[in-house]
């Protein structure tokens, strides 16, 4: 991935905020989603993340996920999709 755009996420990613986040404009090209500023998540955050991954794949963009909160990783493991997440090394 060469010079990706970084999308810094902050605050709660929950049912109350997911719809607005989904409408958020995301840069084209390769992306890094930085979750280091996220304070709270629920299953809506996982649905949001999967929607962003689908969009990026459809555009042919590479995606890297940085600093996923442990509760979000736990939800991904629970649903058996953790292996699908392109986590930063």
Backbone as a ProteinNet text record, in pm:
[ID]
protein_1_A
[PRIMARY]
XXXXXXXXXXXXXXXXXXXXXXXXXXXXXXXXXXXXXXXXXXXXXXXXXXXXXXXXXXXXXXXXXXXXXXXXXXXXXXXXXXXXXXXXX
[TERTIARY]
85.9	0	90.4	74.8	159.3	80.3	130	70.5	-81.9	-134.5	-280.4	-332.6	-457.4	-525.1	-564.2	-544.7	-579.7	-713.5	-805.5	-936.4	-935.4	-929.2	-922.3	-1063.2	-1095.5	-1228.8	-1221.3	-1324.5	-1325	-1463.4	-1464.6	-1590.5	-1654	-1784	-1859.2	-1898.5	-1881.7	-1932.4	-2039.8	-2161.2	-2273.5	-2394	-2501.8	-2625.3	-2664	-2640.6	-2677.5	-2591.9	-2469.9	-2378.2	-2343.7	-2372.7	-2327.9	-2384.2	-2509.6	-2569.9	-2500	-2469.9	-2398.9	-2257.8	-2193.2	-2058.2	-2059.7	-2161.1	-2170.9	-2186.8	-2253.6	-2273.3	-2147.7	-2056.1	-1932.9	-1855.5	-1804.8	-1724.7	-1589.3	-1552.7	-1425.3	-1340.5	-1214.1	-1129.5	-1120.1	-1092.1	-1067.6	-921.8	-890	-754.1	-737.9	-614.1	-584.7	-613.2	-660.2	-706.9	-650.6	-631.1	-605.2	-715.4	-791.4	-890.5	-824.9	-808.3	-742.4	-849.6	-862	-964.6	-912.6	-793.6	-733.2	-814.9	-899.4	-981	-1121.5	-1150.5	-1284.2	-1299	-1407.1	-1427.7	-1526.4	-1618.5	-1721	-1769.5	-1797.7	-1848.2	-1960.5	-2041.7	-2135.8	-2135.2	-2227.6	-2227	-2246.4	-2302	-2315.5	-2179.2	-2080.3	-1944.6	-1889.7	-1919.3	-1874.4	-1945.1	-2073.8	-2148.4	-2094.4	-2063.4	-2006.5	-1871.2	-1788.7	-1656.9	-1667.9	-1758.1	-1776.8	-1828.4	-1914.7	-1964	-1849.1	-1762.6	-1647.3	-1553.7	-1533.6	-1447.5	-1506.8	-1637.7	-1703.8	-1687.4	-1706.3	-1691.2	-1549	-1452.7	-1312.4	-1278.3	-1326.1	-1299.6	-1360.9	-1481.9	-1548.8	-1471.2	-1400.6	-1320.4	-1178.4	-1144.2	-1008.6	-907.2	-953.6	-865.9	-821.6	-697.4	-646.4	-686.9	-711.1	-752	-668.3	-633.1	-565.2	-639.7	-656.7	-725.2	-622.7	-623.4	-526.5	-597.6	-540.4	-584.4	-731.8	-776.6	-915.1	-933.5	-1041	-1066.9	-1091.7	-1048.4	-1065.1	-1211.4	-1307.7	-1448.1	-1490.4	-1438.1	-1471.3	-1407.1	-1284	-1218.6	-1292.5	-1339.6	-1414.2	-1543.9	-1612.7	-1733.8	-1700.1	-1592.3	-1551.5	-1520.2	-1453.2	-1425.2	-1555.1	-1646.2	-1773.9	-1850.9	-1850.1	-1920.9	-1837.8	-1714.3	-1628.9	-1577.5	-1562.6	-1514.5	-1382.7	-1320	-1195.2	-1086	-1085	-983.5	-1003.3	-1120.6	-1148.8	-1097	-1060.2	-1021.6	-873.8	-844.7	-705.8	-637	-596.2	-538	-395.3	-357.8	-219.8	-128	-8.8	89	143.7
-117	0	123.1	212.1	330.7	455.9	530.5	655.9	655.1	574.5	570.7	695.5	725	830.2	771.1	847.6	801.8	863	775.8	818.8	795.6	904.3	896.6	895.8	790.1	776.2	813.6	884.3	929.6	915.7	899.8	892.2	755.1	751.7	626.2	584.6	455.7	395.3	296.2	347.8	270.2	288.9	225.3	236.7	383.3	464.6	606	683.7	639.9	717.1	649.7	521.9	445.1	499.2	536.7	585.1	711.7	802.4	924.4	892.9	798.9	759.1	695.1	618.1	551.8	654.1	765.5	871.3	956.6	944	1023	995.4	1099.6	1085.6	1025.6	921	854.3	876.4	913.8	939.4	817.6	843.5	733.7	691	579.1	526.4	438.5	402.7	316.5	391.2	316.2	377.6	308	386.2	334.8	390.8	302.8	345.8	335.1	449	455.5	467.2	362.5	355.4	400.9	459.8	492.6	592.8	672.6	768.7	720.5	594.1	539.7	504.4	549.9	530.4	419.8	388.1	287.5	227.8	97.1	29.4	-66.1	-98.4	-208.7	-279.3	-368.5	-444.9	-355.8	-237.2	-143.1	-101.9	-92.7	-58.1	-165.8	-289.9	-399.8	-394.6	-367.9	-354.5	-237.6	-128	-11	-45	-111.9	-151.6	-241.7	-337.4	-426.8	-351.3	-252.9	-171.7	-94	-35.4	37	-56.5	-176.6	-273.7	-313.4	-333.3	-366.3	-253.5	-130.6	-15	-6.2	-22.2	-13.7	-124.9	-244	-356.1	-330.2	-277	-247.6	-144.2	-53.7	48.3	0.9	-117.1	-167.5	-105.2	-51.4	13.2	-85.2	-70.6	-149	-78.5	-158.9	-104.2	-168	-85.3	-133.2	-77.2	-159.2	-117.3	-103.4	10.6	38.8	59.8	3.2	27.5	-6.3	-121.5	-163	-187.3	-133.9	-157.9	-307	-354.2	-495.5	-540	-458.8	-503.3	-526.1	-448.2	-467.3	-595.3	-620.3	-746.5	-866.2	-851.9	-960.4	-989.7	-885.3	-905.5	-975.1	-934.8	-997.4	-1145.6	-1177.7	-1318.7	-1394.9	-1332.7	-1395.5	-1432.7	-1342.9	-1367	-1446	-1479.1	-1559.7	-1487.1	-1355.4	-1279.7	-1207.9	-1235.4	-1166.8	-1188.3	-1303	-1330.7	-1244.4	-1185.3	-1100.8	-958.5	-923.1	-785.7	-761.9	-663.2	-633.3	-548.3	-615.2	-545.5	-500.8	-386.1	-337.9	-432.8	-448.9	-538.8	-480.1
0	0	0	-94.8	-100.8	-65.7	29.9	73.7	83.8	173.8	190.1	260.8	240.1	316.3	450.9	557.5	691.6	731.3	770.1	818.3	969.1	1045.3	1191.1	1247.7	1319.8	1379.7	1526.8	1573.5	1712.5	1773.1	1904.8	1977.3	1969.7	1988.1	1990.5	1848.8	1820	1696.5	1739.3	1750.3	1801.7	1710.6	1745.9	1668.2	1647.8	1748.5	1741.3	1642.2	1614.4	1529.8	1397.4	1382.8	1265.8	1134.6	1130.7	1006.5	957.4	1048.4	1010.1	962.3	1026.6	985	846.8	818.6	689	577.1	606.8	507.6	490	584.1	581	452.5	392.9	272.3	308.7	237.8	260.6	135.7	153.1	36.1	-55.4	-181.3	-274.3	-261.1	-320.2	-312	-188.7	-161.3	-46.9	83.2	182.9	307.8	430.4	534.7	668.4	756.7	821.2	918.9	1056	1122.9	1252.5	1361	1440.3	1545.1	1682.3	1687.1	1816.9	1898.2	1833.9	1906.5	1938.4	1909.3	1933	2080.6	2140.5	2283.5	2318.9	2224.7	2254.1	2123.3	2124.8	2004.9	2043.1	1942.6	1953.9	1819.1	1795.5	1670.5	1547.9	1566.1	1454.4	1400.7	1486.5	1443.2	1350.5	1379.4	1293.9	1157.9	1157.9	1032.7	950.6	1015.4	949.9	887.3	962	913.8	791.3	794.7	680.5	558.1	578.6	467.1	403.9	485.8	432.6	355.7	408.5	338.9	203.9	198.3	70.7	-30.9	13.5	-75.8	-130.7	-41.8	-83.2	-182	-155.1	-245	-381.9	-385.9	-512.1	-593.3	-524.8	-593	-623.4	-572.7	-592.7	-498.4	-386.7	-288.5	-182.4	-139.5	-26.9	102.4	206.5	336	445.3	542.3	662.5	782.5	883.9	1006	1116.7	1182.5	1287.6	1420.7	1525.7	1663.8	1686.8	1635	1661.6	1811.2	1868.3	2010.6	2035.6	2147.5	2182	2175.7	2222.9	2210.2	2064.7	1972.4	1831.3	1778.4	1818.1	1780.1	1838.7	1961.5	2024.8	1948.4	1904.4	1824	1691.8	1628.6	1502.2	1524	1634.1	1666	1692.9	1766.5	1798.8	1672.2	1573.3	1447.8	1347.1	1383.1	1296.9	1174	1183.8	1067.7	1094.6	1206.1	1239.9	1135	1070.3	967.9	843	826.9	710.9	729.4	850.8	880.1	849.3	765.2	729.8	837.6	944.9	1058.5	1028.8	1082.2	1069.3	1146.7	1095.7	1160.3	1287.8
[MASK]
+++++++++++++++++++++++++++++++++++++++++++++++++++++++++++++++++++++++++++++++++++++++++

